[in-house]
Amino acid sequence: MINIVVKLDEWNLASPENIGEIAKRLIEEKKFGRNVVAVVPSSPPVNEGLEKIIYSLSDAPSERELDAIHSTNNQIASSLLSIAIQKRGFRAVSLTGWQLGMKTTRKLAGNARIHQVDGNVIIERFKKGEIIIAIIPVKFTH
């Protein structure tokens, strides 16, 4: 079976309609007999709301707290896409980097580089027929 990785940009997740369209696209790939990993950034509507709150509280929030907020936003975006796929009758799971067996060079998401990936985790998910929604954190730009 062919394995594909689909890297989404933040505008693919800008609205429920866009999320639904991406879910359909990933399902089509699955119907073609492909194993699918979708790499998901954060959601723009959530980013906008969070950025307003963050910078109303502080002009210089700590990198550690920004990383925590970013990773939470990525988890929300990936879960929304997974739900949209599941609604259409297909198996999907959202997974963070560590859940995928990724090891990075640093602990801070904003500066991390992928050092190693345990492919067995991904293979086991493929065996279950799941579309994998992988989370990649991004930084806010203010």
Chimera marker file (.cmm) of the C-alpha trace (Angstrom):
<marker_set name="trace">
<marker id="1" x="0.000" y="0.000" z="0.000" r="1" g="1" b="0" radius="0.5"/>
<marker id="2" x="1.206" y="3.510" z="-0.791" r="1" g="1" b="0" radius="0.5"/>
<marker id="3" x="1.824" y="5.886" z="2.109" r="1" g="1" b="0" radius="0.5"/>
<marker id="4" x="1.270" y="9.611" z="1.587" r="1" g="1" b="0" radius="0.5"/>
<marker id="5" x="1.807" y="12.684" z="3.712" r="1" g="1" b="0" radius="0.5"/>
<marker id="6" x="-0.451" y="15.680" z="3.131" r="1" g="1" b="0" radius="0.5"/>
<marker id="7" x="0.858" y="18.909" z="4.631" r="1" g="1" b="0" radius="0.5"/>
<marker id="8" x="-1.971" y="21.322" z="5.274" r="1" g="1" b="0" radius="0.5"/>
<marker id="9" x="-1.642" y="25.049" z="5.682" r="1" g="1" b="0" radius="0.5"/>
<marker id="10" x="-3.508" y="27.050" z="8.276" r="1" g="1" b="0" radius="0.5"/>
<marker id="11" x="-6.128" y="28.266" z="5.796" r="1" g="1" b="0" radius="0.5"/>
<marker id="12" x="-7.242" y="24.662" z="5.211" r="1" g="1" b="0" radius="0.5"/>
<marker id="13" x="-8.556" y="24.910" z="8.786" r="1" g="1" b="0" radius="0.5"/>
<marker id="14" x="-9.916" y="28.459" z="8.664" r="1" g="1" b="0" radius="0.5"/>
<marker id="15" x="-13.593" y="27.460" z="8.789" r="1" g="1" b="0" radius="0.5"/>
<marker id="16" x="-15.807" y="24.412" z="9.368" r="1" g="1" b="0" radius="0.5"/>
<marker id="17" x="-16.456" y="24.324" z="5.625" r="1" g="1" b="0" radius="0.5"/>
<marker id="18" x="-12.734" y="24.223" z="4.842" r="1" g="1" b="0" radius="0.5"/>
<marker id="19" x="-12.202" y="21.485" z="7.421" r="1" g="1" b="0" radius="0.5"/>
<marker id="20" x="-15.007" y="19.468" z="5.816" r="1" g="1" b="0" radius="0.5"/>
<marker id="21" x="-13.432" y="19.850" z="2.371" r="1" g="1" b="0" radius="0.5"/>
<marker id="22" x="-10.049" y="18.701" z="3.651" r="1" g="1" b="0" radius="0.5"/>
<marker id="23" x="-11.713" y="15.738" z="5.383" r="1" g="1" b="0" radius="0.5"/>
<marker id="24" x="-13.260" y="14.749" z="2.032" r="1" g="1" b="0" radius="0.5"/>
<marker id="25" x="-9.883" y="15.062" z="0.297" r="1" g="1" b="0" radius="0.5"/>
<marker id="26" x="-8.160" y="12.820" z="2.856" r="1" g="1" b="0" radius="0.5"/>
<marker id="27" x="-10.989" y="10.288" z="2.645" r="1" g="1" b="0" radius="0.5"/>
<marker id="28" x="-10.606" y="10.181" z="-1.142" r="1" g="1" b="0" radius="0.5"/>
<marker id="29" x="-6.933" y="9.333" z="-0.715" r="1" g="1" b="0" radius="0.5"/>
<marker id="30" x="-7.908" y="6.562" z="1.693" r="1" g="1" b="0" radius="0.5"/>
<marker id="31" x="-10.500" y="5.253" z="-0.791" r="1" g="1" b="0" radius="0.5"/>
<marker id="32" x="-7.709" y="5.015" z="-3.390" r="1" g="1" b="0" radius="0.5"/>
<marker id="33" x="-6.045" y="2.526" z="-1.038" r="1" g="1" b="0" radius="0.5"/>
<marker id="34" x="-3.441" y="4.869" z="0.390" r="1" g="1" b="0" radius="0.5"/>
<marker id="35" x="-2.293" y="5.188" z="3.978" r="1" g="1" b="0" radius="0.5"/>
<marker id="36" x="-2.653" y="8.846" z="4.906" r="1" g="1" b="0" radius="0.5"/>
<marker id="37" x="-0.843" y="11.123" z="7.334" r="1" g="1" b="0" radius="0.5"/>
<marker id="38" x="-2.067" y="14.724" z="7.394" r="1" g="1" b="0" radius="0.5"/>
<marker id="39" x="0.285" y="17.233" z="9.014" r="1" g="1" b="0" radius="0.5"/>
<marker id="40" x="-1.827" y="19.929" z="10.639" r="1" g="1" b="0" radius="0.5"/>
<marker id="41" x="-0.868" y="23.443" z="11.747" r="1" g="1" b="0" radius="0.5"/>
<marker id="42" x="-2.900" y="25.513" z="14.163" r="1" g="1" b="0" radius="0.5"/>
<marker id="43" x="-6.325" y="26.957" z="13.386" r="1" g="1" b="0" radius="0.5"/>
<marker id="44" x="-6.395" y="30.648" z="12.298" r="1" g="1" b="0" radius="0.5"/>
<marker id="45" x="-9.674" y="31.539" z="14.058" r="1" g="1" b="0" radius="0.5"/>
<marker id="46" x="-8.362" y="30.098" z="17.299" r="1" g="1" b="0" radius="0.5"/>
<marker id="47" x="-4.965" y="31.815" z="16.743" r="1" g="1" b="0" radius="0.5"/>
<marker id="48" x="-6.608" y="35.200" z="16.296" r="1" g="1" b="0" radius="0.5"/>
<marker id="49" x="-8.604" y="34.904" z="19.488" r="1" g="1" b="0" radius="0.5"/>
<marker id="50" x="-5.667" y="33.616" z="21.493" r="1" g="1" b="0" radius="0.5"/>
<marker id="51" x="-3.285" y="36.247" z="20.160" r="1" g="1" b="0" radius="0.5"/>
<marker id="52" x="-5.637" y="39.024" z="21.290" r="1" g="1" b="0" radius="0.5"/>
<marker id="53" x="-5.846" y="37.540" z="24.772" r="1" g="1" b="0" radius="0.5"/>
<marker id="54" x="-2.121" y="36.792" z="25.056" r="1" g="1" b="0" radius="0.5"/>
<marker id="55" x="-0.966" y="40.257" z="24.071" r="1" g="1" b="0" radius="0.5"/>
<marker id="56" x="-3.633" y="41.996" z="26.128" r="1" g="1" b="0" radius="0.5"/>
<marker id="57" x="-2.097" y="40.286" z="29.150" r="1" g="1" b="0" radius="0.5"/>
<marker id="58" x="1.562" y="40.833" z="28.288" r="1" g="1" b="0" radius="0.5"/>
<marker id="59" x="3.712" y="42.583" z="25.713" r="1" g="1" b="0" radius="0.5"/>
<marker id="60" x="6.368" y="39.910" z="26.211" r="1" g="1" b="0" radius="0.5"/>
<marker id="61" x="4.858" y="36.529" z="27.143" r="1" g="1" b="0" radius="0.5"/>
<marker id="62" x="7.355" y="33.785" z="27.961" r="1" g="1" b="0" radius="0.5"/>
<marker id="63" x="8.403" y="31.382" z="25.202" r="1" g="1" b="0" radius="0.5"/>
<marker id="64" x="7.445" y="28.438" z="27.389" r="1" g="1" b="0" radius="0.5"/>
<marker id="65" x="3.853" y="29.622" z="27.797" r="1" g="1" b="0" radius="0.5"/>
<marker id="66" x="3.550" y="30.525" z="24.108" r="1" g="1" b="0" radius="0.5"/>
<marker id="67" x="4.704" y="26.998" z="23.229" r="1" g="1" b="0" radius="0.5"/>
<marker id="68" x="2.083" y="25.534" z="25.572" r="1" g="1" b="0" radius="0.5"/>
<marker id="69" x="-0.648" y="27.645" z="23.958" r="1" g="1" b="0" radius="0.5"/>
<marker id="70" x="0.520" y="26.788" z="20.434" r="1" g="1" b="0" radius="0.5"/>
<marker id="71" x="0.524" y="23.066" z="21.106" r="1" g="1" b="0" radius="0.5"/>
<marker id="72" x="-2.984" y="23.272" z="22.572" r="1" g="1" b="0" radius="0.5"/>
<marker id="73" x="-4.216" y="25.123" z="19.478" r="1" g="1" b="0" radius="0.5"/>
<marker id="74" x="-2.650" y="22.459" z="17.236" r="1" g="1" b="0" radius="0.5"/>
<marker id="75" x="-4.415" y="19.754" z="19.213" r="1" g="1" b="0" radius="0.5"/>
<marker id="76" x="-7.741" y="21.534" z="18.758" r="1" g="1" b="0" radius="0.5"/>
<marker id="77" x="-7.209" y="21.863" z="14.991" r="1" g="1" b="0" radius="0.5"/>
<marker id="78" x="-6.198" y="18.216" z="14.581" r="1" g="1" b="0" radius="0.5"/>
<marker id="79" x="-9.120" y="16.998" z="16.666" r="1" g="1" b="0" radius="0.5"/>
<marker id="80" x="-11.563" y="19.052" z="14.593" r="1" g="1" b="0" radius="0.5"/>
<marker id="81" x="-10.250" y="17.468" z="11.398" r="1" g="1" b="0" radius="0.5"/>
<marker id="82" x="-10.358" y="13.998" z="12.947" r="1" g="1" b="0" radius="0.5"/>
<marker id="83" x="-13.988" y="14.560" z="14.001" r="1" g="1" b="0" radius="0.5"/>
<marker id="84" x="-14.889" y="15.692" z="10.464" r="1" g="1" b="0" radius="0.5"/>
<marker id="85" x="-13.380" y="12.496" z="9.043" r="1" g="1" b="0" radius="0.5"/>
<marker id="86" x="-15.095" y="10.284" z="11.625" r="1" g="1" b="0" radius="0.5"/>
<marker id="87" x="-18.439" y="11.942" z="10.883" r="1" g="1" b="0" radius="0.5"/>
<marker id="88" x="-18.058" y="10.708" z="7.309" r="1" g="1" b="0" radius="0.5"/>
<marker id="89" x="-17.624" y="7.091" z="8.462" r="1" g="1" b="0" radius="0.5"/>
<marker id="90" x="-13.839" y="6.760" z="8.360" r="1" g="1" b="0" radius="0.5"/>
<marker id="91" x="-11.333" y="6.086" z="11.106" r="1" g="1" b="0" radius="0.5"/>
<marker id="92" x="-9.052" y="8.952" z="12.087" r="1" g="1" b="0" radius="0.5"/>
<marker id="93" x="-6.891" y="9.782" z="15.062" r="1" g="1" b="0" radius="0.5"/>
<marker id="94" x="-5.108" y="12.993" z="16.033" r="1" g="1" b="0" radius="0.5"/>
<marker id="95" x="-1.659" y="12.432" z="17.489" r="1" g="1" b="0" radius="0.5"/>
<marker id="96" x="0.961" y="14.729" z="18.938" r="1" g="1" b="0" radius="0.5"/>
<marker id="97" x="4.595" y="14.260" z="18.021" r="1" g="1" b="0" radius="0.5"/>
<marker id="98" x="5.411" y="12.223" z="21.107" r="1" g="1" b="0" radius="0.5"/>
<marker id="99" x="2.357" y="10.006" z="20.508" r="1" g="1" b="0" radius="0.5"/>
<marker id="100" x="3.720" y="9.329" z="17.012" r="1" g="1" b="0" radius="0.5"/>
<marker id="101" x="7.048" y="8.271" z="18.485" r="1" g="1" b="0" radius="0.5"/>
<marker id="102" x="8.906" y="11.446" z="17.463" r="1" g="1" b="0" radius="0.5"/>
<marker id="103" x="11.922" y="12.575" z="19.396" r="1" g="1" b="0" radius="0.5"/>
<marker id="104" x="13.204" y="16.116" z="19.007" r="1" g="1" b="0" radius="0.5"/>
<marker id="105" x="16.529" y="17.826" z="19.617" r="1" g="1" b="0" radius="0.5"/>
<marker id="106" x="15.059" y="20.313" z="22.110" r="1" g="1" b="0" radius="0.5"/>
<marker id="107" x="12.068" y="20.413" z="24.414" r="1" g="1" b="0" radius="0.5"/>
<marker id="108" x="10.729" y="23.797" z="23.307" r="1" g="1" b="0" radius="0.5"/>
<marker id="109" x="8.350" y="23.347" z="20.390" r="1" g="1" b="0" radius="0.5"/>
<marker id="110" x="9.343" y="26.645" z="18.822" r="1" g="1" b="0" radius="0.5"/>
<marker id="111" x="12.966" y="25.526" z="18.487" r="1" g="1" b="0" radius="0.5"/>
<marker id="112" x="12.631" y="21.762" z="18.195" r="1" g="1" b="0" radius="0.5"/>
<marker id="113" x="13.965" y="19.716" z="15.295" r="1" g="1" b="0" radius="0.5"/>
<marker id="114" x="12.809" y="16.169" z="14.657" r="1" g="1" b="0" radius="0.5"/>
<marker id="115" x="15.666" y="13.857" z="15.544" r="1" g="1" b="0" radius="0.5"/>
<marker id="116" x="14.020" y="10.438" z="15.296" r="1" g="1" b="0" radius="0.5"/>
<marker id="117" x="10.649" y="8.873" z="14.411" r="1" g="1" b="0" radius="0.5"/>
<marker id="118" x="9.514" y="5.429" z="15.566" r="1" g="1" b="0" radius="0.5"/>
<marker id="119" x="7.828" y="4.175" z="12.399" r="1" g="1" b="0" radius="0.5"/>
<marker id="120" x="6.224" y="1.275" z="14.287" r="1" g="1" b="0" radius="0.5"/>
<marker id="121" x="3.667" y="3.605" z="15.858" r="1" g="1" b="0" radius="0.5"/>
<marker id="122" x="2.568" y="4.844" z="12.449" r="1" g="1" b="0" radius="0.5"/>
<marker id="123" x="2.504" y="1.332" z="10.980" r="1" g="1" b="0" radius="0.5"/>
<marker id="124" x="0.271" y="0.088" z="13.821" r="1" g="1" b="0" radius="0.5"/>
<marker id="125" x="-2.179" y="2.942" z="13.197" r="1" g="1" b="0" radius="0.5"/>
<marker id="126" x="-2.204" y="2.166" z="9.478" r="1" g="1" b="0" radius="0.5"/>
<marker id="127" x="-2.986" y="-1.478" z="10.280" r="1" g="1" b="0" radius="0.5"/>
<marker id="128" x="-6.062" y="-0.233" z="12.155" r="1" g="1" b="0" radius="0.5"/>
<marker id="129" x="-7.158" y="1.603" z="9.000" r="1" g="1" b="0" radius="0.5"/>
<marker id="130" x="-6.782" y="5.027" z="10.574" r="1" g="1" b="0" radius="0.5"/>
<marker id="131" x="-6.034" y="8.303" z="8.859" r="1" g="1" b="0" radius="0.5"/>
<marker id="132" x="-3.380" y="9.910" z="11.046" r="1" g="1" b="0" radius="0.5"/>
<marker id="133" x="-3.684" y="13.590" z="11.834" r="1" g="1" b="0" radius="0.5"/>
<marker id="134" x="-0.220" y="14.701" z="12.998" r="1" g="1" b="0" radius="0.5"/>
<marker id="135" x="0.277" y="17.871" z="14.986" r="1" g="1" b="0" radius="0.5"/>
<marker id="136" x="3.055" y="20.377" z="14.251" r="1" g="1" b="0" radius="0.5"/>
<marker id="137" x="3.236" y="23.443" z="16.497" r="1" g="1" b="0" radius="0.5"/>
<marker id="138" x="3.822" y="26.902" z="15.018" r="1" g="1" b="0" radius="0.5"/>
<marker id="139" x="4.754" y="30.193" z="16.605" r="1" g="1" b="0" radius="0.5"/>
<marker id="140" x="2.624" y="33.303" z="16.848" r="1" g="1" b="0" radius="0.5"/>
<marker id="141" x="4.012" y="36.348" z="15.104" r="1" g="1" b="0" radius="0.5"/>
<marker id="142" x="3.209" y="39.583" z="16.801" r="1" g="1" b="0" radius="0.5"/>
<link id1="1" id2="2" r="1" g="1" b="0" radius="0.2"/>
<link id1="2" id2="3" r="1" g="1" b="0" radius="0.2"/>
<link id1="3" id2="4" r="1" g="1" b="0" radius="0.2"/>
<link id1="4" id2="5" r="1" g="1" b="0" radius="0.2"/>
<link id1="5" id2="6" r="1" g="1" b="0" radius="0.2"/>
<link id1="6" id2="7" r="1" g="1" b="0" radius="0.2"/>
<link id1="7" id2="8" r="1" g="1" b="0" radius="0.2"/>
<link id1="8" id2="9" r="1" g="1" b="0" radius="0.2"/>
<link id1="9" id2="10" r="1" g="1" b="0" radius="0.2"/>
<link id1="10" id2="11" r="1" g="1" b="0" radius="0.2"/>
<link id1="11" id2="12" r="1" g="1" b="0" radius="0.2"/>
<link id1="12" id2="13" r="1" g="1" b="0" radius="0.2"/>
<link id1="13" id2="14" r="1" g="1" b="0" radius="0.2"/>
<link id1="14" id2="15" r="1" g="1" b="0" radius="0.2"/>
<link id1="15" id2="16" r="1" g="1" b="0" radius="0.2"/>
<link id1="16" id2="17" r="1" g="1" b="0" radius="0.2"/>
<link id1="17" id2="18" r="1" g="1" b="0" radius="0.2"/>
<link id1="18" id2="19" r="1" g="1" b="0" radius="0.2"/>
<link id1="19" id2="20" r="1" g="1" b="0" radius="0.2"/>
<link id1="20" id2="21" r="1" g="1" b="0" radius="0.2"/>
<link id1="21" id2="22" r="1" g="1" b="0" radius="0.2"/>
<link id1="22" id2="23" r="1" g="1" b="0" radius="0.2"/>
<link id1="23" id2="24" r="1" g="1" b="0" radius="0.2"/>
<link id1="24" id2="25" r="1" g="1" b="0" radius="0.2"/>
<link id1="25" id2="26" r="1" g="1" b="0" radius="0.2"/>
<link id1="26" id2="27" r="1" g="1" b="0" radius="0.2"/>
<link id1="27" id2="28" r="1" g="1" b="0" radius="0.2"/>
<link id1="28" id2="29" r="1" g="1" b="0" radius="0.2"/>
<link id1="29" id2="30" r="1" g="1" b="0" radius="0.2"/>
<link id1="30" id2="31" r="1" g="1" b="0" radius="0.2"/>
<link id1="31" id2="32" r="1" g="1" b="0" radius="0.2"/>
<link id1="32" id2="33" r="1" g="1" b="0" radius="0.2"/>
<link id1="33" id2="34" r="1" g="1" b="0" radius="0.2"/>
<link id1="34" id2="35" r="1" g="1" b="0" radius="0.2"/>
<link id1="35" id2="36" r="1" g="1" b="0" radius="0.2"/>
<link id1="36" id2="37" r="1" g="1" b="0" radius="0.2"/>
<link id1="37" id2="38" r="1" g="1" b="0" radius="0.2"/>
<link id1="38" id2="39" r="1" g="1" b="0" radius="0.2"/>
<link id1="39" id2="40" r="1" g="1" b="0" radius="0.2"/>
<link id1="40" id2="41" r="1" g="1" b="0" radius="0.2"/>
<link id1="41" id2="42" r="1" g="1" b="0" radius="0.2"/>
<link id1="42" id2="43" r="1" g="1" b="0" radius="0.2"/>
<link id1="43" id2="44" r="1" g="1" b="0" radius="0.2"/>
<link id1="44" id2="45" r="1" g="1" b="0" radius="0.2"/>
<link id1="45" id2="46" r="1" g="1" b="0" radius="0.2"/>
<link id1="46" id2="47" r="1" g="1" b="0" radius="0.2"/>
<link id1="47" id2="48" r="1" g="1" b="0" radius="0.2"/>
<link id1="48" id2="49" r="1" g="1" b="0" radius="0.2"/>
<link id1="49" id2="50" r="1" g="1" b="0" radius="0.2"/>
<link id1="50" id2="51" r="1" g="1" b="0" radius="0.2"/>
<link id1="51" id2="52" r="1" g="1" b="0" radius="0.2"/>
<link id1="52" id2="53" r="1" g="1" b="0" radius="0.2"/>
<link id1="53" id2="54" r="1" g="1" b="0" radius="0.2"/>
<link id1="54" id2="55" r="1" g="1" b="0" radius="0.2"/>
<link id1="55" id2="56" r="1" g="1" b="0" radius="0.2"/>
<link id1="56" id2="57" r="1" g="1" b="0" radius="0.2"/>
<link id1="57" id2="58" r="1" g="1" b="0" radius="0.2"/>
<link id1="58" id2="59" r="1" g="1" b="0" radius="0.2"/>
<link id1="59" id2="60" r="1" g="1" b="0" radius="0.2"/>
<link id1="60" id2="61" r="1" g="1" b="0" radius="0.2"/>
<link id1="61" id2="62" r="1" g="1" b="0" radius="0.2"/>
<link id1="62" id2="63" r="1" g="1" b="0" radius="0.2"/>
<link id1="63" id2="64" r="1" g="1" b="0" radius="0.2"/>
<link id1="64" id2="65" r="1" g="1" b="0" radius="0.2"/>
<link id1="65" id2="66" r="1" g="1" b="0" radius="0.2"/>
<link id1="66" id2="67" r="1" g="1" b="0" radius="0.2"/>
<link id1="67" id2="68" r="1" g="1" b="0" radius="0.2"/>
<link id1="68" id2="69" r="1" g="1" b="0" radius="0.2"/>
<link id1="69" id2="70" r="1" g="1" b="0" radius="0.2"/>
<link id1="70" id2="71" r="1" g="1" b="0" radius="0.2"/>
<link id1="71" id2="72" r="1" g="1" b="0" radius="0.2"/>
<link id1="72" id2="73" r="1" g="1" b="0" radius="0.2"/>
<link id1="73" id2="74" r="1" g="1" b="0" radius="0.2"/>
<link id1="74" id2="75" r="1" g="1" b="0" radius="0.2"/>
<link id1="75" id2="76" r="1" g="1" b="0" radius="0.2"/>
<link id1="76" id2="77" r="1" g="1" b="0" radius="0.2"/>
<link id1="77" id2="78" r="1" g="1" b="0" radius="0.2"/>
<link id1="78" id2="79" r="1" g="1" b="0" radius="0.2"/>
<link id1="79" id2="80" r="1" g="1" b="0" radius="0.2"/>
<link id1="80" id2="81" r="1" g="1" b="0" radius="0.2"/>
<link id1="81" id2="82" r="1" g="1" b="0" radius="0.2"/>
<link id1="82" id2="83" r="1" g="1" b="0" radius="0.2"/>
<link id1="83" id2="84" r="1" g="1" b="0" radius="0.2"/>
<link id1="84" id2="85" r="1" g="1" b="0" radius="0.2"/>
<link id1="85" id2="86" r="1" g="1" b="0" radius="0.2"/>
<link id1="86" id2="87" r="1" g="1" b="0" radius="0.2"/>
<link id1="87" id2="88" r="1" g="1" b="0" radius="0.2"/>
<link id1="88" id2="89" r="1" g="1" b="0" radius="0.2"/>
<link id1="89" id2="90" r="1" g="1" b="0" radius="0.2"/>
<link id1="90" id2="91" r="1" g="1" b="0" radius="0.2"/>
<link id1="91" id2="92" r="1" g="1" b="0" radius="0.2"/>
<link id1="92" id2="93" r="1" g="1" b="0" radius="0.2"/>
<link id1="93" id2="94" r="1" g="1" b="0" radius="0.2"/>
<link id1="94" id2="95" r="1" g="1" b="0" radius="0.2"/>
<link id1="95" id2="96" r="1" g="1" b="0" radius="0.2"/>
<link id1="96" id2="97" r="1" g="1" b="0" radius="0.2"/>
<link id1="97" id2="98" r="1" g="1" b="0" radius="0.2"/>
<link id1="98" id2="99" r="1" g="1" b="0" radius="0.2"/>
<link id1="99" id2="100" r="1" g="1" b="0" radius="0.2"/>
<link id1="100" id2="101" r="1" g="1" b="0" radius="0.2"/>
<link id1="101" id2="102" r="1" g="1" b="0" radius="0.2"/>
<link id1="102" id2="103" r="1" g="1" b="0" radius="0.2"/>
<link id1="103" id2="104" r="1" g="1" b="0" radius="0.2"/>
<link id1="104" id2="105" r="1" g="1" b="0" radius="0.2"/>
<link id1="105" id2="106" r="1" g="1" b="0" radius="0.2"/>
<link id1="106" id2="107" r="1" g="1" b="0" radius="0.2"/>
<link id1="107" id2="108" r="1" g="1" b="0" radius="0.2"/>
<link id1="108" id2="109" r="1" g="1" b="0" radius="0.2"/>
<link id1="109" id2="110" r="1" g="1" b="0" radius="0.2"/>
<link id1="110" id2="111" r="1" g="1" b="0" radius="0.2"/>
<link id1="111" id2="112" r="1" g="1" b="0" radius="0.2"/>
<link id1="112" id2="113" r="1" g="1" b="0" radius="0.2"/>
<link id1="113" id2="114" r="1" g="1" b="0" radius="0.2"/>
<link id1="114" id2="115" r="1" g="1" b="0" radius="0.2"/>
<link id1="115" id2="116" r="1" g="1" b="0" radius="0.2"/>
<link id1="116" id2="117" r="1" g="1" b="0" radius="0.2"/>
<link id1="117" id2="118" r="1" g="1" b="0" radius="0.2"/>
<link id1="118" id2="119" r="1" g="1" b="0" radius="0.2"/>
<link id1="119" id2="120" r="1" g="1" b="0" radius="0.2"/>
<link id1="120" id2="121" r="1" g="1" b="0" radius="0.2"/>
<link id1="121" id2="122" r="1" g="1" b="0" radius="0.2"/>
<link id1="122" id2="123" r="1" g="1" b="0" radius="0.2"/>
<link id1="123" id2="124" r="1" g="1" b="0" radius="0.2"/>
<link id1="124" id2="125" r="1" g="1" b="0" radius="0.2"/>
<link id1="125" id2="126" r="1" g="1" b="0" radius="0.2"/>
<link id1="126" id2="127" r="1" g="1" b="0" radius="0.2"/>
<link id1="127" id2="128" r="1" g="1" b="0" radius="0.2"/>
<link id1="128" id2="129" r="1" g="1" b="0" radius="0.2"/>
<link id1="129" id2="130" r="1" g="1" b="0" radius="0.2"/>
<link id1="130" id2="131" r="1" g="1" b="0" radius="0.2"/>
<link id1="131" id2="132" r="1" g="1" b="0" radius="0.2"/>
<link id1="132" id2="133" r="1" g="1" b="0" radius="0.2"/>
<link id1="133" id2="134" r="1" g="1" b="0" radius="0.2"/>
<link id1="134" id2="135" r="1" g="1" b="0" radius="0.2"/>
<link id1="135" id2="136" r="1" g="1" b="0" radius="0.2"/>
<link id1="136" id2="137" r="1" g="1" b="0" radius="0.2"/>
<link id1="137" id2="138" r="1" g="1" b="0" radius="0.2"/>
<link id1="138" id2="139" r="1" g="1" b="0" radius="0.2"/>
<link id1="139" id2="140" r="1" g="1" b="0" radius="0.2"/>
<link id1="140" id2="141" r="1" g="1" b="0" radius="0.2"/>
<link id1="141" id2="142" r="1" g="1" b="0" radius="0.2"/>
</marker_set>
